[in-house]
């Protein structure tokens, strides 16, 4: 089990792995890291159960693992763990995510 799979978001939070931009052009030219812009796309890794109403009912989140989503430019909590160094993970509230990509 990967370290990211062991993180279980609470309530309406969603764990997202940010998609990295290509560092190589179609013709094979390598681009420097400074020239590559961060994409506002991500893949859902884990989803919390959802918000709880005052009556105690759970309202499930409209996302599931594996969904590709559009992220806001700012926001989200970066997840920094020793075992997750190679990839960038962010924790968002479900309401902060802009869209689900088809």
N, C-alpha and C positions, 0 to 999 in steps of 0.2 A: 504494500500500500504506500503510495507516495505521501510526502509530508503535507501537500496541499489537500489531499483527500481526508486527512485527519482533522482538518479545521472544519468545524460545524458552525455556520453562522446562526445567530439567534434572531428571533422575531422576523422582521421583513428584510433582513440584510442578505446580500448576495456577494459571494466571493468570485472575483473576476480575474482571469489571466489576460493581461494586455497583449494584444497582437503586435508583434514587432514588424516594423517596416523592412522591406527588402534592402539589403546592403549591396546588392549586385543588380546592375541594369540587365535588360534583355540581351544585350550584346556581350555581357560578361565583364563589364567594367565594375570594379569594386568602388563603392562610395565610402568616404570617410564618415565616421559616426556623427560628426558635427553637421554634416550636410543632410543627414537623414532626419526627417521630421517624425515626431511621435504620432502614431495613428490614434484616432479616437474610437477604436474598435477593440472588442474583447470577447472572450469566450467564458461562459458561465461554468465555474468549477463546482460550486456548491450553493445551495439555496436554503435559507431558513424556513421554518414552518409557516410564517406569516404573522400578521398583526392579530392581536386579541382584542375583541370588542369589550365594552363595559359589561355586557351580558355573559362574557366568557366564551363566546364563539370565536373560532379562528378563521380569519380571512386569508386564504392561501395567496401566495405570490404568483403572478402570471408568467413566471419564468421557470425553466427547468435546466438541468445540467446539459451542457453541450450547445445551448443556444448562443448564437452570435448576436452581440448587442452593440449599440452606439452609445458611447460614453460622453459626458460633458467634459469640456476642456479642463475645468478645475473641479476639485472635490474628491471624495473618496478617501479612505484611510489606507495608506500603503502598508503592506504586511512585510515586516522584516524579520525573517527567521534564518538561522544559520543554514538550515537544510534547503532553503528556497532561494539561494543566491542566484542561480542561473536564470530565473524567470521573474517577471514583475507581476505581483499580485496586489489587487486593490479590493477593499471592502466598501461596498456602496449600500445605501438604503434602496429598496426596489423603486421607490418613487423618484429617485435621482436619475435613474437610467432613462435615456432619451427615447430609445426605440429598440425593437427586436428586428434583426435582419433576416430576410428569407433566404 
